[in-house]
Amino acid sequence: MSHFSGARPGLLEVSVKEDGTLGLKQNGKMEYVARRPEVARAQGLVEPSDAHHFTTVKNTAEPFRFAYPDLTGKVVSESDAQFRGKVVLINITGSWCPNCHDEAPFLAALYKKYKKDGLEIVALDFEEAEQLADPVRLRAFVKKYGIEYTVLLAGETGEAKEKLSQAQNWNAWPTTFFVGRDGLVKGAHAGFPSNASGPLFEAAKKEFTATVEKLLSERQVSSR
């Protein structure tokens, strides 16, 4: 609703029904019904997935591993000195992903604010093969949002599931893993709401910031 990537055009038709629900038709085919939360709960419908608990890692006692080249070709890994003893956000992203565009400027601002306190952010970027060969769109993405944190070319989008083998129940772009000063994953957030979502967008930013501040306050010795 807030960013059009050009990769996946879509049409969503919305109509108000007599019973107060919304009828939604996506691309003229798939149909959905939207109910107010209190009505849905009264009808016993399943709650939406909790973005904070949807995705985890298989082994919380194991550091989150990565080793991929940056835009200059230099290979960067989690064991490098720049991450030792730091709080690290590992962000699974792609320049083709609309909600990644919603999240990137927030992460860029978060990094600038807390880098001096020990925050690092690593974007594991997955793109189409032609973009990996010449990442013009990713470079524009980095420039547009003033990204100063580490951006790595992790591979093609179709390889993401295999390369993120430590993740449990991962299927959302973007997803961010929160790593403590000891090098271990403390939590994850699946997806990121657009600014068009209003209160949800503001709540996500506050929750991210609170989590970062909490992890920064924990002065643990790194196990990396």
Contacts in CASP RR format, 6 or more apart in sequence:
PFRMAT RR
TARGET T0000
AUTHOR 0000-0000-0000
METHOD contacts of the structure
MODEL  1
MSHFSGARPGLLEVSVKEDGTLGLKQNGKMEYVARRPEVARAQGLVEPSD
AHHFTTVKNTAEPFRFAYPDLTGKVVSESDAQFRGKVVLINITGSWCPNC
HDEAPFLAALYKKYKKDGLEIVALDFEEAEQLADPVRLRAFVKKYGIEYT
VLLAGETGEAKEKLSQAQNWNAWPTTFFVGRDGLVKGAHAGFPSNASGPL
FEAAKKEFTATVEKLLSERQVSSR
1 194 0 8 1.000
1 196 0 8 1.000
1 197 0 8 1.000
2 98 0 8 1.000
2 101 0 8 1.000
2 102 0 8 1.000
2 194 0 8 1.000
2 195 0 8 1.000
2 196 0 8 1.000
3 98 0 8 1.000
3 99 0 8 1.000
3 101 0 8 1.000
3 102 0 8 1.000
3 194 0 8 1.000
4 98 0 8 1.000
5 96 0 8 1.000
5 97 0 8 1.000
5 98 0 8 1.000
5 101 0 8 1.000
7 96 0 8 1.000
10 26 0 8 1.000
10 27 0 8 1.000
11 26 0 8 1.000
11 27 0 8 1.000
11 28 0 8 1.000
12 24 0 8 1.000
12 25 0 8 1.000
12 26 0 8 1.000
13 24 0 8 1.000
13 25 0 8 1.000
13 28 0 8 1.000
14 22 0 8 1.000
14 23 0 8 1.000
14 24 0 8 1.000
15 22 0 8 1.000
15 23 0 8 1.000
16 22 0 8 1.000
16 23 0 8 1.000
17 23 0 8 1.000
17 33 0 8 1.000
20 36 0 8 1.000
21 33 0 8 1.000
21 34 0 8 1.000
21 35 0 8 1.000
21 39 0 8 1.000
22 33 0 8 1.000
22 34 0 8 1.000
23 31 0 8 1.000
23 32 0 8 1.000
23 33 0 8 1.000
23 34 0 8 1.000
24 31 0 8 1.000
24 32 0 8 1.000
24 33 0 8 1.000
24 34 0 8 1.000
25 31 0 8 1.000
25 32 0 8 1.000
26 32 0 8 1.000
35 43 0 8 1.000
35 45 0 8 1.000
41 47 0 8 1.000
49 190 0 8 1.000
51 189 0 8 1.000
51 190 0 8 1.000
51 191 0 8 1.000
51 204 0 8 1.000
52 187 0 8 1.000
52 188 0 8 1.000
52 189 0 8 1.000
52 207 0 8 1.000
54 169 0 8 1.000
54 172 0 8 1.000
54 188 0 8 1.000
54 190 0 8 1.000
55 167 0 8 1.000
55 168 0 8 1.000
55 169 0 8 1.000
55 170 0 8 1.000
55 171 0 8 1.000
55 172 0 8 1.000
55 175 0 8 1.000
55 188 0 8 1.000
55 189 0 8 1.000
55 190 0 8 1.000
56 167 0 8 1.000
56 168 0 8 1.000
56 169 0 8 1.000
56 185 0 8 1.000
56 187 0 8 1.000
56 188 0 8 1.000
57 64 0 8 1.000
57 166 0 8 1.000
57 167 0 8 1.000
57 168 0 8 1.000
57 177 0 8 1.000
57 185 0 8 1.000
57 188 0 8 1.000
58 166 0 8 1.000
58 167 0 8 1.000
58 168 0 8 1.000
59 166 0 8 1.000
60 184 0 8 1.000
60 185 0 8 1.000
61 184 0 8 1.000
62 166 0 8 1.000
62 184 0 8 1.000
63 78 0 8 1.000
63 179 0 8 1.000
63 183 0 8 1.000
63 184 0 8 1.000
63 223 0 8 1.000
63 224 0 8 1.000
64 78 0 8 1.000
64 90 0 8 1.000
64 166 0 8 1.000
64 177 0 8 1.000
64 179 0 8 1.000
64 183 0 8 1.000
64 185 0 8 1.000
65 77 0 8 1.000
65 78 0 8 1.000
65 166 0 8 1.000
66 76 0 8 1.000
66 77 0 8 1.000
66 78 0 8 1.000
66 90 0 8 1.000
66 122 0 8 1.000
66 124 0 8 1.000
66 152 0 8 1.000
66 154 0 8 1.000
67 75 0 8 1.000
67 76 0 8 1.000
67 77 0 8 1.000
67 78 0 8 1.000
68 75 0 8 1.000
68 76 0 8 1.000
68 124 0 8 1.000
68 152 0 8 1.000
68 153 0 8 1.000
68 154 0 8 1.000
68 155 0 8 1.000
69 75 0 8 1.000
69 76 0 8 1.000
69 152 0 8 1.000
69 153 0 8 1.000
70 76 0 8 1.000
70 150 0 8 1.000
70 151 0 8 1.000
70 152 0 8 1.000
70 153 0 8 1.000
71 135 0 8 1.000
71 138 0 8 1.000
71 139 0 8 1.000
71 142 0 8 1.000
71 151 0 8 1.000
71 153 0 8 1.000
76 122 0 8 1.000
76 150 0 8 1.000
76 152 0 8 1.000
78 88 0 8 1.000
78 122 0 8 1.000
78 183 0 8 1.000
78 224 0 8 1.000
79 224 0 8 1.000
82 120 0 8 1.000
82 150 0 8 1.000
83 120 0 8 1.000
83 122 0 8 1.000
83 183 0 8 1.000
83 224 0 8 1.000
84 222 0 8 1.000
84 224 0 8 1.000
85 118 0 8 1.000
85 181 0 8 1.000
85 182 0 8 1.000
85 183 0 8 1.000
85 220 0 8 1.000
85 221 0 8 1.000
85 222 0 8 1.000
85 224 0 8 1.000
86 118 0 8 1.000
86 119 0 8 1.000
86 120 0 8 1.000
86 181 0 8 1.000
86 222 0 8 1.000
87 118 0 8 1.000
87 119 0 8 1.000
87 120 0 8 1.000
87 178 0 8 1.000
87 179 0 8 1.000
87 180 0 8 1.000
87 181 0 8 1.000
87 212 0 8 1.000
87 215 0 8 1.000
87 216 0 8 1.000
88 119 0 8 1.000
88 120 0 8 1.000
88 121 0 8 1.000
88 122 0 8 1.000
88 179 0 8 1.000
88 180 0 8 1.000
88 183 0 8 1.000
89 107 0 8 1.000
89 110 0 8 1.000
89 119 0 8 1.000
89 120 0 8 1.000
89 121 0 8 1.000
89 122 0 8 1.000
89 176 0 8 1.000
89 177 0 8 1.000
89 178 0 8 1.000
89 179 0 8 1.000
89 212 0 8 1.000
90 122 0 8 1.000
90 124 0 8 1.000
90 176 0 8 1.000
90 177 0 8 1.000
90 179 0 8 1.000
91 103 0 8 1.000
91 107 0 8 1.000
91 121 0 8 1.000
91 122 0 8 1.000
91 123 0 8 1.000
91 124 0 8 1.000
91 174 0 8 1.000
91 175 0 8 1.000
91 176 0 8 1.000
91 177 0 8 1.000
92 124 0 8 1.000
92 126 0 8 1.000
92 160 0 8 1.000
92 164 0 8 1.000
92 170 0 8 1.000
92 173 0 8 1.000
92 174 0 8 1.000
92 175 0 8 1.000
92 176 0 8 1.000
92 177 0 8 1.000
93 100 0 8 1.000
93 103 0 8 1.000
93 104 0 8 1.000
93 123 0 8 1.000
93 124 0 8 1.000
93 125 0 8 1.000
93 126 0 8 1.000
93 173 0 8 1.000
93 174 0 8 1.000
94 100 0 8 1.000
94 125 0 8 1.000
94 126 0 8 1.000
94 127 0 8 1.000
94 138 0 8 1.000
94 141 0 8 1.000
94 157 0 8 1.000
94 173 0 8 1.000
94 174 0 8 1.000
95 125 0 8 1.000
95 127 0 8 1.000
95 131 0 8 1.000
95 135 0 8 1.000
95 137 0 8 1.000
95 138 0 8 1.000
95 140 0 8 1.000
95 141 0 8 1.000
96 127 0 8 1.000
96 128 0 8 1.000
96 131 0 8 1.000
96 137 0 8 1.000
96 157 0 8 1.000
97 173 0 8 1.000
97 174 0 8 1.000
98 194 0 8 1.000
99 173 0 8 1.000
99 174 0 8 1.000
99 191 0 8 1.000
99 192 0 8 1.000
99 193 0 8 1.000
99 194 0 8 1.000
100 173 0 8 1.000
100 174 0 8 1.000
100 192 0 8 1.000
101 141 0 8 1.000
101 145 0 8 1.000
102 192 0 8 1.000
102 193 0 8 1.000
102 194 0 8 1.000
102 195 0 8 1.000
102 201 0 8 1.000
103 174 0 8 1.000
103 176 0 8 1.000
103 191 0 8 1.000
103 192 0 8 1.000
104 141 0 8 1.000
104 145 0 8 1.000
104 147 0 8 1.000
105 145 0 8 1.000
105 146 0 8 1.000
106 192 0 8 1.000
106 205 0 8 1.000
106 208 0 8 1.000
107 121 0 8 1.000
107 123 0 8 1.000
107 147 0 8 1.000
107 149 0 8 1.000
108 145 0 8 1.000
108 146 0 8 1.000
108 147 0 8 1.000
108 148 0 8 1.000
108 149 0 8 1.000
110 119 0 8 1.000
110 121 0 8 1.000
110 208 0 8 1.000
110 209 0 8 1.000
110 212 0 8 1.000
111 119 0 8 1.000
111 120 0 8 1.000
111 121 0 8 1.000
111 148 0 8 1.000
111 149 0 8 1.000
112 148 0 8 1.000
114 212 0 8 1.000
114 213 0 8 1.000
114 216 0 8 1.000
115 148 0 8 1.000
117 216 0 8 1.000
118 216 0 8 1.000
119 212 0 8 1.000
119 216 0 8 1.000
120 149 0 8 1.000
120 150 0 8 1.000
121 149 0 8 1.000
121 150 0 8 1.000
122 149 0 8 1.000
122 150 0 8 1.000
122 151 0 8 1.000
122 152 0 8 1.000
123 147 0 8 1.000
123 149 0 8 1.000
123 150 0 8 1.000
123 151 0 8 1.000
123 152 0 8 1.000
124 152 0 8 1.000
124 154 0 8 1.000
124 164 0 8 1.000
125 138 0 8 1.000
125 151 0 8 1.000
125 152 0 8 1.000
125 153 0 8 1.000
125 154 0 8 1.000
125 155 0 8 1.000
126 154 0 8 1.000
126 155 0 8 1.000
126 156 0 8 1.000
126 157 0 8 1.000
126 158 0 8 1.000
126 159 0 8 1.000
126 160 0 8 1.000
127 135 0 8 1.000
127 137 0 8 1.000
127 138 0 8 1.000
127 153 0 8 1.000
127 155 0 8 1.000
127 156 0 8 1.000
127 157 0 8 1.000
128 156 0 8 1.000
128 157 0 8 1.000
129 156 0 8 1.000
131 137 0 8 1.000
131 138 0 8 1.000
132 153 0 8 1.000
132 155 0 8 1.000
132 156 0 8 1.000
135 153 0 8 1.000
138 151 0 8 1.000
138 153 0 8 1.000
141 147 0 8 1.000
142 151 0 8 1.000
154 160 0 8 1.000
154 163 0 8 1.000
155 163 0 8 1.000
161 170 0 8 1.000
164 170 0 8 1.000
167 175 0 8 1.000
167 177 0 8 1.000
167 188 0 8 1.000
170 190 0 8 1.000
171 190 0 8 1.000
172 190 0 8 1.000
172 191 0 8 1.000
173 191 0 8 1.000
174 191 0 8 1.000
174 192 0 8 1.000
175 188 0 8 1.000
175 189 0 8 1.000
175 190 0 8 1.000
175 191 0 8 1.000
176 188 0 8 1.000
176 189 0 8 1.000
176 191 0 8 1.000
176 192 0 8 1.000
176 208 0 8 1.000
177 185 0 8 1.000
177 187 0 8 1.000
177 188 0 8 1.000
178 185 0 8 1.000
178 186 0 8 1.000
178 187 0 8 1.000
178 188 0 8 1.000
178 189 0 8 1.000
178 211 0 8 1.000
178 212 0 8 1.000
178 215 0 8 1.000
179 185 0 8 1.000
179 186 0 8 1.000
180 186 0 8 1.000
180 215 0 8 1.000
180 218 0 8 1.000
180 220 0 8 1.000
181 215 0 8 1.000
181 218 0 8 1.000
181 219 0 8 1.000
181 220 0 8 1.000
181 221 0 8 1.000
181 222 0 8 1.000
182 220 0 8 1.000
182 221 0 8 1.000
182 222 0 8 1.000
182 223 0 8 1.000
183 222 0 8 1.000
183 223 0 8 1.000
183 224 0 8 1.000
184 223 0 8 1.000
186 211 0 8 1.000
186 215 0 8 1.000
187 211 0 8 1.000
189 204 0 8 1.000
189 207 0 8 1.000
189 208 0 8 1.000
192 204 0 8 1.000
193 200 0 8 1.000
193 201 0 8 1.000
193 204 0 8 1.000
194 201 0 8 1.000
195 201 0 8 1.000
END
